Amino acid sequence: MLQFLDVVKSYGSGSTEVRAVTDVTLSVAPGEFVAVMGPSGCGKSTLLHLAGALEQPSAGRVLVNGKDLAEMTAPQHAELRRNDVGYVFQALNLIPALTAVENVMLPLELDGMATKQARVHATEALARVGLSHHVDRYPDDFSGGQRQRIAIARAVIGDRRLLLADEPTGALDTVNGDQVVELLSDLARNRGVAVVMVTHDPRFASWADRVVFIRDGRIVDETAPVFSDSDAPSVADLAPDLAPEVVR
């Protein structure tokens, strides 16, 4: 569903050049839940931006569902995000003037779907994330965990097969964080959505099928967690050589 082939992302040029991502090759299959960990500033969020066509690579290729993003126009990138790729931002980016259901409806309406039909789909998407009541309330009327669920419903509405989540538990307590990550895991296992989640927390990374570690823009290690969902492994458990660096 997602492929990085020798991807490089640089900012600036010459003596001021900074490489955020270097020679990254990575594949994510449909129904696979991949967590991305690493120190702050190591390129984790840049990786998601490239996967969501929010930025373009300086070299290499990024493919989503077999489509080379470099060969697509800006309007085609926007269409890809509306139809195939969902993005959960750390700041959520819910529109406060729209109700929960209106926020979730928005991608479908932007794609030309009639309001009545879009509302039916949005209500169903909210129900799938455990929010079947009070859908006509505004985001500020919901708890942090509930707002995150609204953002996830918006990200997977329609037939999106790739979900990119940037620190989706960053502002949540442990209970709400567990519920959100469990939801992401369920989307992968039961709906075949490919999920890529950036996180600092080994507890949440342990839910993933695979954990990818990044340092200085490079993938330096991968591992498959062997912990049960109730365990709370440390970074030293997941990658002993990276433990001193993977901190908030």
PADREN-843108 format. One line per field, with one value per residue: x, y, z of N, C-alpha, C in turn. Coordinates in steps of 0.001 Angstrom, whole numbers. Each point is the difference from the previous one (the first is absolute). Example, Ala and Ser with C-alpha at 12.3 -4.5 7.8 and 13.67 -1.06 7.14 Angstrom:
nx <- [13190,-350]
ny <- [-5690,1050]
nz <- [7800,-720]
cax <- [-890,820]
cay <- [1190,1190]
caz <- [0,60]
cx <- [900,-770]
cy <- [1200,1090]
cz <- [0,730]
// end
This chain:
nx <- [825,1136,737,1103,519,1003,-898,225,13,348,472,-113,1154,970,665,-1183,373,-1246,463,-1301,96,647,-87,-1232,11,-1297,-595,-1261,-382,-1020,-664,1113,328,559,788,164,1199,420,1203,-277,-624,-340,-1152,-547,-232,1246,248,-805,633,1087,-396,-330,1113,311,1010,949,411,1206,-90,5,-755,-1187,-464,-1219,-253,1327,-490,832,194,1236,-761,-418,-1055,55,-848,845,970,-713,-217,1305,204,-840,614,1313,378,-65,-98,557,-227,1193,-202,-309,109,-776,-1057,308,-166,540,-1143,-74,-1279,-73,822,-688,-1098,808,834,-1124,-358,1285,-304,-998,100,-1245,-446,-1197,555,679,-1142,-628,921,-119,-1310,80,811,-802,-996,771,146,-1233,-323,-1022,383,-851,-249,-1069,794,545,1168,-196,-1106,1071,291,1247,-308,-1154,677,888,-1058,-436,1237,-20,-1232,403,1033,-983,-727,-988,841,405,1131,375,382,296,588,41,600,-844,949,657,-1279,84,-864,478,-1119,-102,1301,-221,-1078,727,1060,-863,-563,1210,290,-1191,279,1209,-307,-997,655,1185,-145,857,557,407,497,214,896,11,-1217,928,-770,-140,1314,-178,-978,1056,-167,449,1171,-18,1315,-124,1174,58,-1303,642,-483,74,-1287,-402,-1169,-360,-839,412,-452,-686,-1264,14,1060,981,525,1249,593,571,-1282,-457,897,751,490,-1332,-24,1261,-332,-766,2,-898]
ny <- [-1211,-53,668,-65,561,-225,338,1189,700,1035,853,1036,642,-700,1014,442,-988,-345,-1210,17,-518,-1121,-277,440,-1281,41,-1135,402,-1181,-289,604,668,-148,1117,-124,1317,-340,918,564,1035,403,-1291,606,-309,1247,257,-1165,411,1176,-734,-840,1154,74,233,-835,449,-1229,171,-1267,-1018,-1030,612,-1209,383,-1226,-28,1127,397,504,-250,-965,445,675,1278,249,-780,734,1106,-482,-289,1184,448,-796,134,1209,-520,1207,-512,1301,314,1089,-1175,1359,-259,212,949,636,-1188,-648,-971,-170,1326,-109,-1077,708,912,-1046,-592,1050,100,-1285,831,-699,-371,1094,-359,-366,1157,519,-786,230,1299,-156,-755,924,923,-741,-155,1290,-452,816,-609,731,991,-570,666,-464,1099,31,1252,-611,-457,-1143,42,-1088,637,1143,-777,-560,1228,354,-1117,262,1252,-562,-781,1120,-641,-128,863,-323,1264,-241,1305,-389,1312,-813,-944,-477,933,361,-1340,-295,-847,186,1304,67,-873,730,1091,-499,-421,1202,571,-784,321,1262,-278,-580,823,1092,-550,984,528,-204,1268,-309,1296,-502,612,-534,-729,480,1116,103,-504,846,547,-322,1236,134,1186,-100,1326,221,1328,-215,-946,-1034,-158,-274,-1257,-90,-1211,827,-501,1202,-354,220,-803,-425,525,-444,-47,1154,-235,-316,1105,862,-881,-43,122,-753,397,-285,-1056,1303,484]
nz <- [0,692,-888,704,-1084,856,902,-546,1122,-780,888,-806,-227,-569,543,-461,-819,295,300,-279,-1227,283,-1293,137,273,-272,368,-207,439,-801,962,-309,1276,-464,1055,14,468,844,180,733,-1123,129,-310,1188,365,-390,567,983,35,-181,945,600,-737,1282,-250,-823,-325,530,378,-872,341,64,273,-331,423,-162,506,-946,1215,-439,-451,1181,-434,367,-1020,-654,571,-235,-1220,-21,587,-895,-891,113,371,1222,549,1095,81,504,-731,-585,29,1066,-751,904,-1168,-223,-42,898,-274,103,1061,353,-232,483,194,402,720,412,97,390,1131,-223,590,-461,-1135,-34,448,-863,-926,300,90,-1084,-530,507,-442,-1088,313,176,-1002,548,1055,41,-1180,462,949,524,-647,360,-423,-648,616,486,709,285,202,625,579,187,374,714,437,101,634,463,-23,-572,-990,914,-608,154,1256,3,1116,201,853,-396,817,-690,-200,-5,982,896,706,-267,340,990,254,-190,646,913,-164,18,1037,467,-370,490,1147,208,-391,288,916,-840,1198,-90,1178,88,833,1193,130,600,982,-695,-141,1221,-357,-557,-1281,-214,596,-617,173,195,-539,164,-95,664,-655,1316,141,-2,618,327,629,1146,287,1064,-361,1048,-732,697,-1168,343,-321,1178,259,-634,449,633,-1252,-133,1078,18,-1298,148,135,847]
cax <- [-825,922,1390,1081,1111,1213,-519,782,-656,938,-432,1152,960,1386,449,-1154,-890,-312,-717,-959,-174,1129,47,-1012,-756,-969,-1277,-1074,-1018,-1379,-295,1160,105,1419,333,1290,555,1320,156,-601,768,722,-609,-1231,-1136,301,-356,-1453,-319,313,-983,-1286,164,50,1303,544,1376,1079,456,-723,-1400,-1027,-1168,-1174,-847,606,67,1188,-481,733,-605,-1341,-124,-508,-1410,-58,403,-1155,-985,530,-250,-1441,-549,836,916,-503,1083,-378,1040,184,-869,-1339,-477,-1450,-505,-860,-1320,-793,-307,778,-389,359,1434,251,-602,672,720,-944,-643,998,131,-1206,-1121,-1133,76,-773,730,1242,-328,-212,1318,713,-600,493,1414,67,-439,1082,1016,-628,-702,-1280,-919,416,845,-247,705,1235,1189,314,-898,473,1273,1133,-69,-1106,412,915,-827,-612,1051,247,-1158,171,1147,-255,-1304,100,710,1432,697,1247,-211,1240,-340,1172,-139,-1436,-252,891,-673,-1000,446,284,-1225,-466,1020,-182,-1209,272,907,-786,-826,867,304,-1212,-155,942,-275,-1357,-464,1039,638,1423,123,1346,-154,1183,-201,1162,-321,123,-1250,-899,684,-85,-1209,247,558,1416,484,1123,747,700,972,652,-634,195,-524,1149,-391,-1406,-269,-1405,-257,-466,-656,-1467,-535,-35,1351,488,1429,845,773,1094,-538,-229,1250,924,1035,-588,-697,334,-371,-1437,-612,-797]
cay <- [1211,1136,-358,972,-616,835,1364,1052,1302,1016,1398,849,-539,346,-64,121,-1141,-870,-1198,-488,-1427,-452,-1369,-828,-989,-544,-410,-275,-792,182,-674,-10,1125,289,1138,629,612,602,1252,1203,582,-1022,-170,-809,719,200,-1255,6,1045,-549,-1048,637,954,1372,447,-840,-409,579,-1108,-1228,-84,-354,-542,-330,-907,-156,1269,790,1345,994,81,537,1440,430,-408,-1454,-257,331,-1065,-1186,149,-99,-1314,-1163,201,787,563,467,927,74,1078,-419,835,46,1361,224,519,-1109,-1056,-1222,-672,868,-167,-1288,81,978,-542,-516,1141,610,-875,125,-812,761,169,-1032,-1260,151,-95,-1421,-626,561,-572,-1379,48,357,-1167,-980,388,42,1265,-63,966,1407,306,1371,924,552,-654,437,-673,-1372,-184,-147,-1304,-12,813,-806,-962,740,186,-1298,-271,827,-501,-1300,-21,-419,-1259,245,-1230,341,959,534,607,666,114,127,-119,941,869,-803,-795,-1387,-725,447,-383,-1420,-179,487,-931,-1209,290,-59,-1411,-641,409,-798,-1444,-383,712,-50,1299,100,1072,413,885,545,93,-36,-830,-1435,-696,27,-668,-1451,-486,-96,-1225,232,1304,485,1006,961,876,873,-141,-1334,-1156,-684,-1285,-378,-1126,-382,-120,-1311,276,15,1359,545,321,1347,-176,1188,105,-960,-1298,-20,253,402,947,1312,424,1334,1082,88,658,1159]
caz <- [0,57,-256,-131,-716,50,94,652,97,458,45,-267,-964,267,1396,908,-197,1135,-444,985,-275,-820,-535,670,-748,955,-569,958,-697,462,1253,887,930,190,862,-305,1206,-130,745,-574,-1091,-770,-1317,55,-581,-1418,-658,-197,-985,-1322,-297,-263,-1107,499,-464,-1058,281,-797,-833,303,-394,974,-686,795,-769,-1316,-727,296,333,-793,-1332,154,161,1308,150,169,1386,841,-208,679,1439,248,-317,320,1127,1125,800,1340,432,1447,478,-414,-1110,-147,-216,1176,-372,-537,970,-189,-1238,-1125,-201,-647,-1328,-851,-1169,-993,-647,-876,-1166,-813,463,527,1457,697,-104,770,1426,311,86,1143,1206,80,359,1415,762,-9,985,1309,254,-710,611,100,-1149,-433,879,-552,562,1369,933,187,692,-905,-643,-950,-1154,-796,-733,-1107,-1005,-634,-861,-1205,-760,-642,-655,-1395,-195,159,357,683,1077,541,1293,573,1456,299,1440,671,969,698,1136,-356,-342,-1309,-965,-285,-804,-1354,-674,-232,-1163,-1178,-200,-520,-1401,-794,41,-404,-1191,-1022,-185,327,993,394,1160,668,1449,883,1147,-269,348,-1150,-1105,181,-667,-1438,-542,-252,459,-794,753,-847,650,-980,-1299,-573,717,592,573,-30,881,176,1439,459,1267,-21,12,1356,429,-282,-160,-67,-1228,117,-414,-1439,-722,1062,-419,-210,1229,507,-899,-264,1152,-401]
cx <- [861,1417,880,1162,1173,-342,941,-860,967,-677,1241,919,1404,353,-1145,-944,-160,-800,-912,-216,1093,-146,-982,-694,-896,-1269,-984,-1126,-1406,-235,1158,36,1485,149,1383,470,1372,59,-724,910,706,-610,-1300,-1174,223,-376,-1500,-409,259,-1032,-1361,44,-123,1347,474,1435,1003,589,-759,-1462,-873,-1227,-1096,-937,489,139,1227,-432,688,-612,-1406,38,-521,-1485,-152,451,-1172,-1077,431,-289,-1484,-493,793,788,-661,1160,-569,1154,89,-925,-1461,-530,-1492,-430,-1003,-1401,-901,-258,873,-340,358,1498,297,-554,868,757,-930,-677,957,180,-1284,-1190,-1096,17,-718,739,1286,-272,-215,1350,771,-530,477,1466,178,-437,1106,1096,-618,-686,-1295,-1019,614,870,-211,571,1310,1219,309,-898,437,1305,1125,-18,-1094,339,963,-768,-707,1020,291,-1157,104,1115,-294,-1347,163,740,1514,682,1328,-287,1351,-337,1268,-234,-1473,-327,740,-656,-1000,590,114,-1245,-483,1001,-127,-1206,232,890,-696,-880,825,336,-1189,-228,925,-443,-1333,-521,1060,671,1489,177,1475,-150,1366,-306,1333,-148,95,-1263,-926,633,-149,-1263,271,497,1513,353,1249,666,800,969,725,-528,127,-732,1191,-361,-1488,-178,-1490,-245,-528,-744,-1502,-476,30,1380,330,1512,735,683,1141,-462,-77,1290,1038,998,-544,-601,384,-537,-1497,-704,-814,873]
cy <- [1263,-501,1242,-725,978,1486,896,1261,992,1362,875,-646,440,-146,76,-1192,-806,-1175,-479,-1496,-423,-1475,-941,-909,-740,-375,-294,-683,379,-801,-60,1280,192,1225,501,740,594,1303,1152,553,-999,-240,-773,704,282,-1238,-55,1037,-498,-1051,585,1037,1443,643,-979,-392,729,-1032,-1246,102,-371,-453,-316,-818,-125,1274,788,1446,1076,194,592,1507,333,-341,-1510,-414,256,-1077,-1280,67,-88,-1433,-1180,124,877,458,487,842,13,1055,-217,769,-156,1452,313,480,-1061,-1027,-1222,-654,842,-62,-1273,-18,744,-612,-512,1141,704,-817,-47,-817,901,-8,-1126,-1332,45,-133,-1459,-686,496,-564,-1431,-33,342,-1173,-1040,349,215,1293,21,988,1405,421,1421,1025,436,-629,379,-651,-1424,-15,-143,-1317,-76,833,-783,-1031,663,176,-1303,-364,797,-560,-1283,-48,-310,-1326,216,-1254,261,1090,390,778,548,253,108,-93,1062,832,-758,-685,-1462,-739,389,-356,-1452,-227,430,-980,-1336,168,-81,-1456,-734,355,-815,-1452,-377,719,68,1322,-111,1218,257,1046,431,121,36,-1095,-1495,-785,-60,-677,-1517,-597,-310,-1386,124,1391,341,1139,877,811,779,-238,-1352,-1050,-803,-1353,-218,-1182,-266,-171,-1387,138,-93,1429,627,358,1438,-68,1324,42,-999,-1405,-97,152,515,1063,1402,600,1394,1125,173,516,1154,1249]
cz <- [0,-218,-41,-659,-37,99,799,45,612,10,-170,-1018,388,1460,992,-121,1282,-526,1124,-130,-967,-361,706,-1004,991,-747,1127,-758,467,1277,975,824,323,887,-369,1245,-299,766,-682,-1092,-888,-1378,-23,-679,-1481,-798,-273,-1035,-1418,-401,-362,-1100,466,-317,-1057,321,-886,-943,423,-379,1188,-777,1005,-872,-1441,-802,464,231,-821,-1380,37,175,1404,172,170,1397,939,-121,701,1497,321,-90,555,1293,1059,861,1327,518,1519,600,-391,-1206,-262,-154,1095,-341,-606,1090,-285,-1336,-1214,-284,-777,-1421,-1002,-1187,-1097,-747,-949,-1277,-819,452,576,1525,748,-5,817,1491,420,184,1227,1314,201,433,1481,872,82,1006,1378,364,-804,567,-27,-1180,-518,981,-644,687,1444,1045,319,779,-1027,-741,-1041,-1235,-890,-819,-1189,-1130,-733,-931,-1297,-892,-752,-711,-1491,-68,105,530,692,1017,580,1262,654,1484,420,1482,798,1091,863,1220,-434,-452,-1379,-1083,-400,-919,-1448,-755,-265,-1234,-1285,-335,-609,-1466,-901,-83,-614,-1243,-1094,-289,357,902,287,1098,534,1490,717,1058,-332,327,-1203,-1211,90,-621,-1473,-400,-165,505,-790,771,-964,851,-1088,-1413,-659,837,511,591,-222,938,32,1487,345,1318,-164,107,1385,520,-335,-136,-2,-1354,24,-389,-1520,-798,984,-416,-205,1255,479,-860,-169,1230,-502,-44]
// end
